[in-house]
Amino acid sequence: MIPDALPFKEVWAIDFEFVAKPGERPAPVCMVALELRSSRRLRLWQDELPSRPPFDVGPTSLFVAYMSAAELGCFAVLGWPMPKRVLDLYVEFRAIVNGRSVPHGKGLLGALSFHDIPAITAEEKTEGRALVMRGGPWSPTDRGAILDYCQTDVDPLGPLLERMLPQITAHPSGLAHALLRGRYMAAVAAMEDVGVPVDVGVLEELRTHWDAIRLDLIAAIDKDFGVYDGATFKHDWFATWLGSRGMAWPRTETGRLKTDDDTFRDMAKLHPQVSPLRELRHALSDLRPERLAVGADGRNRATLWPFGTRTGRNAPSANGFIFGPSVWIRGLIRPSEGRAIAYIDWSAQEVAIAAALSGDAALLAAVESGDPYMTFAVRAGLAPAGATKASHGQAREQCKACVLGSNYGMGTATLAYRLGVSATRAEQLQDALRRVFPVFWEWSEDVIDKAMLTGTVRTVFGWPCHVAADARPTALRNFPMQSNGAEMMRIASCLATERGVQVCAPVHDALLIEASANQLDDAVAITRQAMSEASSVVLGGLEVATGVETVRWPERYSDPRGEMMWTRVVAALDARRGREVHDVGRDARRRVQGARGTEAQVA
């Protein structure tokens, strides 16, 4: 029974079955919908789905689903308007158990088991999904079976909503916050539908030649290191290389060299000669070009998995999403002819969040100066008045590392290690931070204490994380910045998509948008306004500045961190093309010579 207190005339529980190949828009197979107050049911096969929704999607109706972005993706394909009110029970279940262990997982069956609601077995669900994914044509019997299977995802949503509603509405703003999260799921569906434009020609070449290119890159860079055996990084050879240069390197508790990317990044700052090896390892790590999800229309579409982390950030596939692997692969992003893209990001977002939530007037002033790190350096006496990034870059970088590190409780030893300075210097930086921004420092300590005392930490819009007894203080300290940054991103995504901007993807603290070349400036202005409003709403009036990078056809997107490796990859591709041309010419000459030889024998 759906409580009458739920302020909607109709409450629709809905599920689609669809086929979705990597990178492609979903192809709806059927839909089952149940109005939970009247028990009116709809079972529609793909050829019965109308041009408009067969139910009200206005503000007096509530749309209920589990992982609604999938259902709303079908809305987008069908050309249906997005529902005005969405309650996603997947998102709300994640909120209820966030930070806790869930024995049966966070999928629908896990949520039903958690709330003691009967459901089909995992095996039955696997069989039903396999029948859908097999593709058509389906027999009349298959159609009935697929509709029945779809209904098994709809029928439990009413009982699940009834069980979860008291937890959702426990806070006076709980339902409003849940509907805001549901609103974001509609934006997710819109962004997944748009996708990221990709240079398919270069991608196909990468896929064809990737194994050979990997070896070419290794050969070009490893000649100065001698640490690869074919495509395998040899730890003992690397240890020998380090020893021959008297270079100390961090080790694990078992004495093995640390070779994770964070360690390589930090050591490359201390020892620049390591940088090419770090770039190579990062460029090759877990990259499988064939797994990049690109559709026939040349657009990268990957499930964003919203609310996939404890802080509520998205958790898209590291392989399928173009912003997942090493940054050099982003060179594949390229608008088509007549089109343009823009990458719009918040400036010093985490520092701005810390300033606003802590209420530290000095830190707020530093943020509003446009360069909080240089302002900190000047106020701490580490740089003279009027210093700039160009004139005192080293001091600024040290202050930046100190400020950002304080957001998650970086210790003196770690800061010294990251910066390649003495422990005394690192301690001076942290003492200066406490002195210049005392309110922020006290607030940061208080975040941990309150979280441990109450057992929960929340964003300004109610996204919770339950705190276990063994919770890491560094994660608790960093939660407000990361989770409220996610809130800003969600609201900005909603505003931009609802105002007609084609948002290709959210990227941590940025939005990638697309428009026709002659309309890009207008789209940028709308998006920047949306991001400004989002920051103001989350941070109590503070509007965080944004920066913009635009790319118009025929140019391609380029991330500065990956430019060197992209150049190397393109050079390796060019070399492969040259070899292919040479081989084709050689084979043609051989065929001509062979034909002439045959003619001579006949004569």
C-alpha positions in Angstrom: 0.0 0.0 0.0 1.5 3.3 -1.1 0.9 5.9 1.7 -1.5 8.7 0.9 1.0 11.1 2.3 3.1 10.6 -0.9 2.1 13.8 -2.7 1.3 12.4 -6.2 -1.9 11.4 -7.9 -0.3 8.5 -9.7 2.8 6.4 -8.8 4.2 4.4 -11.7 6.6 1.5 -11.3 8.2 0.8 -14.7 10.8 -1.4 -16.2 12.1 -1.9 -19.8 13.8 -4.8 -21.4 16.3 -3.7 -24.1 19.3 -4.8 -26.1 22.3 -2.6 -25.8 25.5 -3.3 -27.6 28.7 -1.6 -26.4 28.6 2.1 -27.5 25.1 1.9 -29.0 21.8 3.4 -27.8 19.5 0.9 -26.2 17.0 -0.9 -28.4 13.7 -1.3 -26.4 12.2 -4.8 -26.5 9.3 -4.3 -24.2 7.9 -2.3 -21.2 5.9 -3.2 -18.2 4.4 -0.5 -16.0 2.2 -0.7 -12.9 0.3 2.2 -11.4 0.7 1.4 -7.7 -2.5 3.1 -6.5 -5.0 1.7 -9.0 -3.1 -1.5 -9.9 -3.5 -0.5 -13.6 -0.9 -2.5 -15.6 0.6 -2.0 -19.0 2.5 -4.8 -20.9 3.7 -3.5 -24.2 5.9 -5.2 -26.8 8.4 -3.1 -28.8 6.0 -2.6 -31.8 3.2 -1.5 -29.4 5.2 1.3 -27.7 3.5 4.6 -28.7 5.1 7.9 -29.8 4.2 9.4 -26.5 4.3 7.9 -23.0 1.1 5.9 -22.2 1.0 7.5 -18.8 1.3 11.0 -17.3 4.9 12.2 -16.8 4.0 15.6 -15.4 4.8 16.9 -11.8 1.7 15.2 -10.3 3.0 11.7 -11.2 5.9 9.8 -9.7 8.1 7.6 -11.8 9.6 4.7 -9.7 12.3 2.4 -11.1 15.4 0.5 -10.0 18.5 2.1 -11.8 16.2 4.4 -13.6 18.9 5.8 -16.0 18.4 2.5 -18.0 14.6 3.0 -18.3 15.1 6.7 -19.1 17.6 5.8 -21.7 14.7 4.0 -23.5 12.6 7.2 -23.1 15.3 9.1 -24.9 15.4 6.5 -27.8 11.6 6.6 -28.1 11.6 10.4 -28.1 9.5 10.5 -24.9 9.8 13.5 -22.6 11.6 12.7 -19.3 9.3 12.3 -16.2 9.3 15.4 -14.0 9.5 13.4 -10.8 11.7 10.3 -10.5 12.4 8.2 -7.4 15.1 5.7 -8.0 15.1 2.9 -5.5 18.6 1.8 -6.6 20.0 5.1 -5.6 18.0 5.2 -2.4 19.1 1.7 -1.4 22.7 2.7 -2.0 22.1 5.7 0.3 20.6 3.4 3.0 23.5 1.0 3.0 26.3 3.3 1.9 29.4 2.4 3.9 27.9 -0.9 5.2 28.4 -4.4 4.0 25.5 -5.8 1.9 25.6 -9.6 1.8 23.6 -10.0 -1.5 24.9 -6.9 -3.3 23.2 -3.7 -4.3 21.3 -4.9 -7.3 17.5 -5.3 -7.3 17.7 -8.9 -5.9 20.0 -7.7 -3.2 17.7 -4.9 -2.2 14.7 -7.2 -2.1 16.6 -9.7 0.0 17.7 -7.0 2.4 14.1 -6.0 2.9 12.8 -9.7 3.0 10.7 -9.3 -0.1 10.2 -12.5 -2.2 11.8 -12.4 -5.7 13.0 -14.6 -8.5 16.3 -16.4 -8.1 19.6 -15.1 -9.6 19.5 -18.1 -12.0 16.0 -17.2 -13.2 17.1 -13.6 -13.7 20.2 -14.7 -15.7 18.1 -16.9 -17.9 15.5 -14.1 -18.5 18.2 -11.6 -19.4 19.9 -14.1 -21.7 16.6 -14.6 -23.6 16.5 -10.8 -24.2 20.1 -10.4 -25.1 19.9 -13.2 -27.6 18.1 -10.8 -29.9 15.1 -11.3 -32.2 13.2 -12.5 -33.8 11.3 -13.9 -30.8 8.5 -16.4 -31.1 5.1 -15.6 -29.5 6.2 -17.9 -26.6 9.4 -16.0 -26.2 7.6 -12.7 -26.2 5.3 -13.9 -23.4 8.3 -15.1 -21.4 10.2 -11.9 -21.8 7.2 -9.8 -20.7 6.7 -12.1 -17.7 10.4 -11.7 -16.9 10.1 -7.9 -17.2 7.1 -7.9 -14.9 9.2 -9.7 -12.2 11.3 -6.5 -12.0 8.1 -4.3 -11.7 5.9 -6.2 -9.3 8.3 -6.0 -6.3 8.9 -2.2 -6.7 5.6 -1.4 -4.8 6.5 -3.5 -1.7 10.1 -2.2 -1.9 9.0 1.4 -2.0 6.7 0.8 0.9 9.5 -0.7 3.0 12.0 2.0 2.0 9.8 5.1 2.2 10.1 5.5 6.0 13.8 5.6 5.7 13.7 8.0 2.8 11.4 10.4 4.6 13.0 10.1 8.0 14.5 13.5 7.5 12.1 16.4 6.8 13.9 17.0 3.5 14.4 13.4 2.7 11.9 13.0 -0.1 13.0 16.3 -1.7 16.6 15.1 -1.6 15.6 11.7 -3.1 13.7 13.4 -5.9 16.7 15.6 -6.6 18.8 12.4 -7.0 16.1 11.0 -9.3 16.2 14.2 -11.3 19.9 13.6 -11.8 19.2 10.1 -13.2 17.2 11.7 -16.0 20.3 13.9 -16.8 22.5 10.7 -16.7 20.2 9.1 -19.3 20.4 12.2 -21.5 24.3 12.3 -21.2 24.6 8.6 -21.9 22.3 9.1 -25.0 24.5 11.9 -26.4 27.9 10.2 -25.8 31.4 11.5 -26.7 32.4 12.0 -30.4 35.4 9.9 -31.2 37.8 9.7 -34.2 36.7 6.2 -35.3 39.4 6.0 -38.0 42.3 6.4 -35.6 40.6 4.1 -33.1 40.2 1.3 -35.6 43.9 1.7 -36.4 44.8 1.5 -32.7 42.7 -1.6 -32.3 44.3 -3.3 -35.3 47.9 -2.5 -34.4 47.7 -2.1 -30.6 49.9 -5.1 -29.8 52.6 -4.0 -32.2 52.3 -0.3 -31.1 52.8 -1.3 -27.5 56.0 -3.1 -28.4 57.1 -0.1 -30.5 56.5 2.3 -27.5 58.3 -0.1 -25.2 61.3 -0.4 -27.5 61.5 3.4 -28.0 61.4 4.2 -24.2 62.9 1.1 -22.6 66.2 1.5 -24.5 67.2 3.9 -21.7 66.0 1.6 -18.9 66.2 -2.0 -19.9 63.4 -3.1 -17.6 61.0 -4.8 -20.1 61.2 -8.4 -21.4 58.9 -8.1 -24.4 55.8 -6.5 -23.0 56.5 -7.6 -19.4 57.8 -5.2 -16.8 60.5 -6.9 -14.8 60.8 -5.8 -11.2 64.2 -7.3 -10.6 65.6 -5.5 -13.7 64.1 -2.3 -12.5 65.7 -2.8 -9.1 69.1 -3.3 -10.9 68.5 -0.1 -12.8 67.8 1.8 -9.6 70.8 0.4 -7.9 73.1 1.3 -10.7 72.1 4.9 -10.1 72.0 4.8 -6.4 68.4 5.8 -6.4 66.3 5.0 -3.4 62.7 3.8 -4.1 59.7 3.1 -1.8 59.0 -0.5 -1.0 56.1 -2.5 0.4 56.1 -4.1 3.8 57.3 -7.3 2.2 60.3 -5.5 0.7 59.0 -5.4 -2.9 59.4 -2.3 -5.0 56.2 -0.2 -5.1 55.3 0.2 -8.8 51.8 1.7 -8.5 51.1 4.8 -10.5 51.0 7.1 -7.5 54.5 6.0 -6.5 55.8 6.4 -10.0 54.2 9.9 -10.2 55.7 11.0 -7.0 59.1 9.6 -7.8 59.1 11.2 -11.2 58.8 14.6 -9.6 61.9 13.8 -7.5 63.8 12.1 -10.3 62.7 13.5 -13.7 64.6 10.8 -15.6 62.0 8.4 -14.4 59.2 10.3 -16.2 59.3 8.6 -19.5 59.0 5.2 -17.8 56.1 6.4 -15.7 54.3 7.7 -18.8 54.9 4.4 -20.6 53.5 2.3 -17.7 50.6 4.6 -17.3 49.8 4.7 -21.0 49.8 0.9 -21.2 48.2 0.1 -17.9 44.9 -1.8 -18.4 44.3 -0.1 -21.8 42.4 -2.3 -24.1 41.3 -0.2 -27.2 38.9 -3.0 -28.2 36.9 -2.4 -25.0 36.3 1.3 -25.6 32.5 1.4 -26.1 32.0 3.2 -29.4 28.8 2.8 -31.4 28.4 2.7 -35.2 27.7 6.5 -35.1 31.2 7.1 -33.7 30.2 8.0 -30.2 31.6 6.6 -27.0 28.7 5.6 -24.7 29.3 3.9 -21.4 27.2 3.4 -18.4 28.1 6.2 -15.9 27.1 4.2 -12.9 25.9 7.2 -10.9 26.3 7.1 -7.1 28.8 4.2 -7.6 31.2 5.4 -4.9 30.7 6.2 -1.3 31.0 9.9 -1.9 28.2 9.6 -4.5 30.4 10.2 -7.5 29.9 8.3 -10.8 31.9 5.1 -11.3 32.0 4.4 -15.1 33.9 1.6 -16.6 37.7 2.1 -16.6 37.9 0.5 -20.0 34.6 1.4 -21.7 34.6 5.1 -20.9 37.0 7.3 -22.8 37.8 9.3 -19.7 38.6 6.1 -17.8 42.0 4.9 -19.1 45.3 6.8 -19.4 44.7 10.4 -20.3 46.5 10.2 -23.7 43.6 8.2 -25.1 41.5 11.3 -24.9 43.3 12.5 -28.0 40.7 10.3 -29.8 37.9 12.8 -28.8 37.1 14.8 -31.9 34.0 16.6 -33.1 32.7 15.9 -36.5 32.6 18.4 -39.4 30.6 21.5 -38.5 30.6 20.5 -34.8 32.5 21.7 -31.7 33.1 20.6 -28.1 33.9 22.4 -24.9 35.5 21.2 -21.7 34.3 23.3 -18.8 35.7 22.8 -15.3 35.5 24.4 -11.9 38.6 26.2 -10.8 40.0 25.0 -7.4 36.7 23.3 -6.7 37.8 21.3 -3.6 39.4 24.4 -2.0 36.2 26.4 -2.6 34.1 23.7 -1.0 36.3 23.6 2.0 36.2 27.4 2.3 32.4 27.6 2.1 31.6 24.7 4.4 34.2 25.7 7.0 33.2 29.4 6.9 36.9 30.4 7.0 36.8 34.0 5.8 40.5 34.0 5.0 40.2 30.9 2.8 37.1 32.3 1.1 39.1 35.5 0.3 41.9 33.3 -1.1 39.4 31.5 -3.3 37.8 34.7 -4.5 41.3 36.0 -5.4 41.4 33.6 -8.3 44.5 31.7 -7.1 44.1 30.4 -3.6 47.5 28.7 -3.7 49.5 31.8 -4.5 47.4 33.8 -2.0 48.3 31.3 0.7 52.0 31.5 -0.3 51.9 35.3 0.0 50.0 35.3 3.3 52.3 32.7 4.8 55.3 34.7 3.9 56.5 32.1 1.4 56.3 34.5 -1.5 56.4 38.3 -1.8 53.3 40.4 -2.4 52.5 40.5 -6.1 54.0 37.1 -6.7 52.5 35.1 -9.6 52.5 31.5 -10.8 55.1 32.5 -13.4 57.4 34.3 -10.9 57.1 31.9 -8.0 55.9 28.6 -9.4 57.7 26.4 -7.0 56.4 28.1 -3.9 52.9 27.9 -5.4 53.1 24.2 -6.2 54.3 23.5 -2.7 51.4 25.5 -1.2 49.0 23.8 -3.6 50.1 20.3 -2.5 49.8 21.4 1.2 46.3 22.8 0.8 44.9 19.9 -1.2 46.7 17.4 1.0 45.2 18.9 4.1 41.7 18.0 2.7 42.5 14.3 3.4 44.9 14.7 6.3 48.2 14.2 4.5 51.0 13.9 7.1 54.3 15.7 7.3 56.3 12.7 6.1 54.0 12.1 3.1 54.0 15.8 2.1 57.8 15.9 2.3 58.0 12.8 0.2 55.5 14.1 -2.4 57.4 17.4 -2.7 60.9 16.1 -2.5 61.7 18.5 0.4 62.9 18.0 4.0 60.5 17.1 6.8 61.3 20.5 8.3 60.1 22.3 5.2 56.9 20.2 5.0 56.2 21.0 8.7 56.7 24.7 8.0 54.2 24.5 5.2 51.6 22.8 7.4 52.2 25.2 10.3 51.7 28.1 7.9 48.4 26.5 6.8 47.2 26.2 10.4 48.2 29.8 11.1 46.7 31.4 7.9 43.5 29.4 7.8 42.8 28.4 11.4 39.0 28.2 11.0 39.3 25.7 8.2 41.9 23.7 10.1 39.6 23.4 13.1 36.6 22.5 11.0 38.5 19.8 9.2 39.4 18.2 12.5 35.8 18.6 13.7 34.5 16.7 10.6 36.2 13.6 11.7 35.1 13.9 15.3 31.4 14.4 14.4 31.5 11.6 11.9 32.9 9.1 14.5 30.5 10.4 17.2 27.3 10.3 15.1 28.2 7.4 12.9 27.1 9.2 9.8 28.5 11.9 7.5 26.3 13.7 5.0 26.4 16.2 2.1 24.4 19.4 2.2 21.7 17.6 0.2 21.6 14.6 2.3 23.8 11.9 0.6 24.9 9.8 3.6 27.8 7.6 4.4 27.7 5.4 7.4 30.9 5.4 9.5 32.3 2.1 10.6 34.5 1.8 13.7 37.5 1.2 11.5 36.8 4.1 9.1 40.0 5.9 7.9 40.2 9.4 9.3 41.7 10.6 6.0 38.6 9.4 4.1 36.3 11.1 6.6 38.1 14.3 6.4 38.0 14.3 2.6 34.3 13.2 2.3 32.8 16.8 2.4 34.9 18.0 -0.5 34.4 14.9 -2.7 30.7 14.3 -1.9 29.7 17.9 -2.1 31.7 18.2 -5.3 29.5 15.4 -6.6 26.4 17.3 -5.5 27.6 20.3 -7.6 28.2 18.1 -10.6 24.8 16.5 -10.3 22.9 19.8 -10.1 25.0 21.4 -12.9 24.2 18.3 -15.1 20.5 18.7 -14.4 20.4 22.4 -15.2 22.5 22.1 -18.4 20.6 19.2 -19.9 17.2 20.6 -19.0 18.2 23.9 -20.7 18.9 22.1 -23.9 22.7 21.7 -23.8 24.1 18.5 -25.3 26.2 17.3 -22.4 28.5 14.5 -23.6 29.8 13.4 -20.2 30.5 14.5 -16.6 34.2 14.3 -15.8 34.8 14.6 -12.0 34.8 18.5 -11.8 34.0 19.2 -15.4 31.4 18.9 -18.1 32.2 18.0 -21.7 29.5 19.6 -24.0 28.9 19.6 -27.8 27.1 21.9 -30.2 27.2 23.0 -33.8 30.3 25.2 -34.3 28.2 28.4 -34.7 26.2 27.7 -31.5 29.0 26.6 -29.2 29.5 29.9 -27.5 25.8 30.0 -26.5 26.0 26.5 -25.2 29.2 27.3 -23.2 27.5 30.4 -21.7 24.4 28.3 -20.6 26.6 25.6 -19.1 28.9 28.0 -17.2 25.8 29.6 -15.8 24.4 26.2 -14.7 27.7 25.4 -13.0 27.8 28.8 -11.3 24.2 28.2 -10.0 25.0 24.7 -8.9 28.0 25.9 -6.8 26.0 28.7 -5.3 23.2 26.3 -4.3 25.5 23.8 -2.7 27.9 26.3 -1.1 25.5 28.8 0.3 26.0 31.6 -2.3 29.6 31.0 -3.3 29.9 30.9 -7.1 32.9 29.0 -8.1 34.7 30.2 -11.2 34.9 28.0 -14.3 37.5 27.6 -17.1 36.8 26.7 -20.7 38.7 24.8 -23.4 37.0 24.7 -26.8 37.8 22.4 -29.7 36.3 22.9 -33.2 36.5 20.5 -36.1 39.0 19.5 -37.5 41.0 19.8 -34.3 40.9 17.2 -31.6 40.8 17.3 -27.8 44.1 17.1 -26.0 44.9 16.7 -22.3 48.3 18.3 -21.5 49.2 15.4 -19.3 48.9 13.0 -22.2 50.3 15.1 -25.1 53.7 13.5 -25.1 52.4 9.9 -25.1 49.8 10.8 -27.7 52.5 12.1 -30.0 54.5 8.9 -29.5 51.5 6.8 -30.3 50.7 8.8 -33.5 54.3 8.5 -34.6 54.1 4.7 -34.0 50.9 4.7 -36.1 52.5 6.7 -38.9 55.4 4.3 -38.9 52.9 1.4 -39.2 51.2 3.1 -42.1 54.5 3.6 -43.8 55.3 -0.1 -43.5 51.9 -1.1 -44.8 52.4 1.2 -47.9 55.9 -0.3 -48.4 54.6 -3.8 -48.1 51.7 -3.2 -50.5 54.1 -1.7 -53.0 56.6 -4.6 -52.6 53.8 -7.2 -53.1 52.6 -5.4 -56.2 56.1 -5.3 -57.7 56.5 -9.0 -56.9 53.2 -9.8 -58.7 54.2 -7.8 -61.7 57.6 -9.5 -61.8 56.0 -12.9 -61.5 53.6 -12.2 -64.3 56.4 -11.1 -66.5 58.3 -14.2 -65.7 55.3 -16.3 -66.7 54.9 -14.5 -70.0 58.6 -15.1 -70.8 58.3 -18.8 -70.1 55.2 -19.0 -72.4 57.1 -17.1 -75.1 
